[in-house]
Amino acid sequence: MACHVFRAKNQLISRLPMQAGEIDLLGGLGRRKPDGQNSIGSGPFEIQPRPAELGDKASHQKWPTSLTSKTHWWSTMVSTGFVKCGFAGSNFPSHTFPSLVGRPILRAEERSTGLGQTTVTLNEIMIGDQASEHRNYLQITQPMDHGIVKNWDDMILLWDYTFNEKLKVNTQGRKVLLTEPPMNPVKNRQKMCEVMFENYQFGGVYVAIQAVLTLYAQGLQSGVVVDSGDGVTHIVPVYEGFSLPHLTRRLDVAGRDVTKYLIKLLLMRGYAFNRTADFETVRQIKEKLCYVSYDLDLDNKLSEETTTLVENYTLPDGRVIKVGQERFGAPECMFQPHLVDVESPGVAELLFNTIQTAAVDVRSELYKHIVLSGGSSMYPGLPSRLEKEMKQLYLTRVLQNDPERLSKFKIRIEDPPRRKHMVFMGGAVLADIMKNRDSFWVTAEEWQEQGARALDKLSRSE
């Protein structure tokens, strides 16, 4: 993965005009040293420190020039299921926590209470891991639904928690890179930038399309990204670093829908689960046991006639349940959305339609670079099932069922092992390279002068 990130940086740098006197080859992550030695690791690049957990002291401590007024960090905060945040140049997020806001159900005088063997004090507002841990005693809300912010007050609480409690940074005058899915409403982006400038006084903001960042992390500039997170799945073709919005497809079936469907299947089996209180438990069952079936008929037959596919799972209360057909039945809704009452083609057919709608001369490039991204692409069996269905669709709809011609059809599905964090890594690459290029960012001055019209420059760069 590190070589992909390094290659992506070099490819991006090669496309950018160098400014006079610029020697920051890899931004804050790798600054070439005069003596060609590296103070951390090996090679001719010096790894610069990041001012993590300094709070307001960051502006008073003497840091290298590139880390005082020009310290830029970014955060993947526009996420239905999780907040991921960290610094430009990082390979992984510094912090990851659920996008949850909880408020106690109990009266004020009952909030400090014995929960099991320990006494827990329930605060007025509980966020992230705390909210998840005590969700049985909280009214839980999620600010986002299918990639779109629905509750801005709670979203601001999440951002407050991110900046003040997790990253511990002074946001004034800094730059932040945010991400969003393609095809989101323009007003969602406008409001997001308004909050960044007016609530947190950022000096610059950039909003990147998640799929483009995925390709950067993979060291590619052209390909098709299948990005499936907690709230939404997107099929996004990218050519020479630019997303193709007219070909982008959106499927409102993703991780949260798979979890809900798994709850339904377990309820049908006779297990008692609360759709809200036990959501996190079932999500963990999903992540540990679920997979995508390569041969659905065969797996259904095995689950009906044998116990080969049955796995035991111990619940937090000590109960042991048996999970069989549900292991592959729940993720099947991504290929058959009607199972969760969504009228749409499945992920394989959407992917096929997207590539076939592209210009003829770029289709082969897209077929050879299909990149999986996001937490809901982590199911075992997903890459092979996707490839199988793509070949079948190509055989029937393009080759008119001529199997001899299928051998010439080249398709490659890339499933990087760290694809859960691909968007963050791509964003870290981009923010690191662009951090000193003011023309790249929407600046506070542009926002004050032009308002939402200042965001037009973002559309031109996608």
TAHU-V888684 format. One record per residue. N is the residue number from 1. PSI is psi in whole degrees, -180 to 180 (none if undefined). Layout:
n=(N | N)
psi=(PSI | PSI)
This chain:
n=(1 | 2 | 3 | 4 | 5 | 6 | 7 | 8 | 9 | 10 | 11 | 12 | 13 | 14 | 15 | 16 | 17 | 18 | 19 | 20 | 21 | 22 | 23 | 24 | 25 | 26 | 27 | 28 | 29 | 30 | 31 | 32 | 33 | 34 | 35 | 36 | 37 | 38 | 39 | 40 | 41 | 42 | 43 | 44 | 45 | 46 | 47 | 48 | 49 | 50 | 51 | 52 | 53 | 54 | 55 | 56 | 57 | 58 | 59 | 60 | 61 | 62 | 63 | 64 | 65 | 66 | 67 | 68 | 69 | 70 | 71 | 72 | 73 | 74 | 75 | 76 | 77 | 78 | 79 | 80 | 81 | 82 | 83 | 84 | 85 | 86 | 87 | 88 | 89 | 90 | 91 | 92 | 93 | 94 | 95 | 96 | 97 | 98 | 99 | 100 | 101 | 102 | 103 | 104 | 105 | 106 | 107 | 108 | 109 | 110 | 111 | 112 | 113 | 114 | 115 | 116 | 117 | 118 | 119 | 120 | 121 | 122 | 123 | 124 | 125 | 126 | 127 | 128 | 129 | 130 | 131 | 132 | 133 | 134 | 135 | 136 | 137 | 138 | 139 | 140 | 141 | 142 | 143 | 144 | 145 | 146 | 147 | 148 | 149 | 150 | 151 | 152 | 153 | 154 | 155 | 156 | 157 | 158 | 159 | 160 | 161 | 162 | 163 | 164 | 165 | 166 | 167 | 168 | 169 | 170 | 171 | 172 | 173 | 174 | 175 | 176 | 177 | 178 | 179 | 180 | 181 | 182 | 183 | 184 | 185 | 186 | 187 | 188 | 189 | 190 | 191 | 192 | 193 | 194 | 195 | 196 | 197 | 198 | 199 | 200 | 201 | 202 | 203 | 204 | 205 | 206 | 207 | 208 | 209 | 210 | 211 | 212 | 213 | 214 | 215 | 216 | 217 | 218 | 219 | 220 | 221 | 222 | 223 | 224 | 225 | 226 | 227 | 228 | 229 | 230 | 231 | 232 | 233 | 234 | 235 | 236 | 237 | 238 | 239 | 240 | 241 | 242 | 243 | 244 | 245 | 246 | 247 | 248 | 249 | 250 | 251 | 252 | 253 | 254 | 255 | 256 | 257 | 258 | 259 | 260 | 261 | 262 | 263 | 264 | 265 | 266 | 267 | 268 | 269 | 270 | 271 | 272 | 273 | 274 | 275 | 276 | 277 | 278 | 279 | 280 | 281 | 282 | 283 | 284 | 285 | 286 | 287 | 288 | 289 | 290 | 291 | 292 | 293 | 294 | 295 | 296 | 297 | 298 | 299 | 300 | 301 | 302 | 303 | 304 | 305 | 306 | 307 | 308 | 309 | 310 | 311 | 312 | 313 | 314 | 315 | 316 | 317 | 318 | 319 | 320 | 321 | 322 | 323 | 324 | 325 | 326 | 327 | 328 | 329 | 330 | 331 | 332 | 333 | 334 | 335 | 336 | 337 | 338 | 339 | 340 | 341 | 342 | 343 | 344 | 345 | 346 | 347 | 348 | 349 | 350 | 351 | 352 | 353 | 354 | 355 | 356 | 357 | 358 | 359 | 360 | 361 | 362 | 363 | 364 | 365 | 366 | 367 | 368 | 369 | 370 | 371 | 372 | 373 | 374 | 375 | 376 | 377 | 378 | 379 | 380 | 381 | 382 | 383 | 384 | 385 | 386 | 387 | 388 | 389 | 390 | 391 | 392 | 393 | 394 | 395 | 396 | 397 | 398 | 399 | 400 | 401 | 402 | 403 | 404 | 405 | 406 | 407 | 408 | 409 | 410 | 411 | 412 | 413 | 414 | 415 | 416 | 417 | 418 | 419 | 420 | 421 | 422 | 423 | 424 | 425 | 426 | 427 | 428 | 429 | 430 | 431 | 432 | 433 | 434 | 435 | 436 | 437 | 438 | 439 | 440 | 441 | 442 | 443 | 444 | 445 | 446 | 447 | 448 | 449 | 450 | 451 | 452 | 453 | 454 | 455 | 456 | 457 | 458 | 459 | 460 | 461 | 462)
psi=(-37 | -38 | -34 | -45 | -43 | -44 | -40 | -41 | -45 | -38 | -42 | -43 | -39 | -22 | -7 | 139 | 133 | 139 | 153 | 130 | 7 | 124 | 1 | 82 | -40 | 33 | -150 | -17 | -41 | 103 | 126 | 132 | 146 | -36 | 3 | 9 | 161 | 127 | -21 | 117 | -158 | 163 | 172 | 20 | 137 | 126 | 119 | 143 | 160 | 141 | 59 | 144 | 39 | -21 | -143 | -15 | -16 | -35 | -12 | -24 | 144 | 106 | 165 | 157 | -41 | -4 | 13 | -93 | -15 | 33 | 119 | 131 | 165 | 165 | 131 | 86 | -16 | 78 | 130 | -40 | -38 | 150 | 130 | 126 | 153 | -164 | 150 | 136 | -9 | 149 | -19 | 155 | 144 | -33 | 141 | 127 | 156 | 145 | 69 | 141 | 126 | 141 | 134 | 139 | -29 | 158 | 161 | -42 | -10 | 3 | -24 | 101 | 160 | 116 | 99 | -127 | -6 | 156 | 127 | 133 | 123 | 119 | 168 | -41 | 131 | 135 | 149 | -130 | -37 | -44 | -40 | -41 | -37 | 28 | -23 | -21 | 10 | 153 | 110 | 134 | 151 | 119 | -22 | 151 | 123 | 43 | 1 | 134 | 125 | -24 | 99 | -32 | -45 | -33 | -39 | -36 | -40 | -43 | -41 | -46 | -40 | -51 | -43 | -41 | -36 | -61 | -27 | 56 | 157 | 113 | -16 | 124 | -5 | 176 | 145 | 138 | 120 | 161 | 156 | 157 | 159 | 160 | 17 | 153 | 142 | -36 | -31 | -45 | -42 | -45 | -39 | -46 | -37 | -44 | -42 | -42 | -45 | -31 | -35 | -4 | 41 | 149 | -23 | 146 | 141 | 137 | 117 | 148 | 130 | -40 | -37 | -41 | -35 | -44 | -39 | -44 | -30 | -2 | 26 | 156 | -12 | 143 | -176 | 129 | 127 | 98 | 111 | 113 | -139 | -31 | -26 | 151 | 135 | 145 | 113 | 109 | 139 | 132 | 122 | 40 | 2 | 131 | 153 | 89 | -29 | -14 | -6 | 138 | 145 | 134 | 117 | 48 | 122 | -155 | -44 | -36 | -37 | -42 | -46 | -40 | -35 | -40 | -45 | -44 | -39 | -36 | -40 | -28 | -17 | 1 | 144 | 110 | 140 | 128 | -26 | -56 | -33 | 11 | -45 | -38 | -45 | -34 | -39 | -37 | -45 | -48 | -29 | -36 | -23 | 151 | 165 | 127 | 133 | -38 | 98 | -42 | -43 | -44 | -37 | -41 | -43 | -40 | -28 | -34 | -16 | 176 | 20 | -39 | -1 | 133 | 143 | 145 | 129 | 121 | 163 | -29 | 4 | -14 | 147 | 125 | 158 | 128 | 119 | -97 | -27 | -24 | -42 | -16 | -38 | -51 | -13 | -22 | -18 | -28 | -24 | 79 | -21 | -21 | -25 | 27 | 36 | 124 | 96 | 152 | 157 | 179 | -36 | -45 | -37 | -42 | -46 | -47 | -38 | -49 | -41 | -21 | -17 | 166 | 144 | -38 | -8 | -6 | -44 | -37 | -39 | -42 | -33 | -10 | 68 | 116 | 126 | 143 | 152 | 157 | -32 | 5 | 5 | -3 | 130 | 139 | -14 | -48 | -45 | -38 | -41 | -44 | -42 | -47 | -36 | -43 | -39 | -42 | -41 | -39 | -45 | -36 | -22 | -44 | 3 | 45 | 36 | 95 | -24 | -33 | -14 | -26 | -23 | -6 | 118 | 121 | 139 | 126 | 117 | 126 | 75 | 138 | -26 | 29 | -15 | -28 | 17 | -41 | -43 | -46 | -42 | -39 | -37 | -39 | -51 | -47 | -35 | -43 | -38 | 2 | -26 | 7 | 94 | -28 | -18 | -34 | 152 | 116 | 162 | -36 | -42 | -39 | -43 | -37 | -39 | -15 | -142 | -22 | -21 | -21 | -6 | -31 | -26 | -41 | -35 | -22 | -3 | none)
